[in-house]
């Protein structure tokens, strides 16, 4: 017999309720005040609504721009890294993965 079927027997159900009440101390203590999780916000003026929509649109446009130019920028970064590595080879410095010479590797 499963636990759910056993719990649905009225005698056991009442016994569990009594045990739970004694463990928790009976009734729930309240302060008489209800808790409202939502704060009242007065309706916004047309200017405030427009400004909020404008800010959202700016963020959306920035995301679209970044997405459209992302691949191009990645190619430019890869090319500039290879160029920096070539310059390191010409200077005779240790070639690093990023193409940026570390202070300890620079010849004095």
C-alpha positions, 0 to 999 in steps of 0.5 A: 500500500502506497503512502498516499493511499495510507494517508487518505484513510480518515483515521490516519489523516486526523492523527497526522493533523493532531500530531502536526498541530501539537508540534507546531503549537496549534493556531498560526500566530498573526499580527492582525496585518495582512502582508501585501507583496505588491506595492501600489504604483500610481499610473504614469504620465504619458511622458514617463511611459514614453521615456520607459518605452524609449529606454527599452527600444535603445537597449533592443537596438544596441543588442541588434547592432551587436549581433549583426556586427559580432562576426565581423568584430571577431574576424578583426580581433583574430587578424589583429592577434596574428599581426601582434604575434608577427610583430613579436617574431620580428622583434625576437620576443617570445610569441604569446597566444594573445600577441601581447608581450609580458613584462618578464619576456621582454628583452632588456 
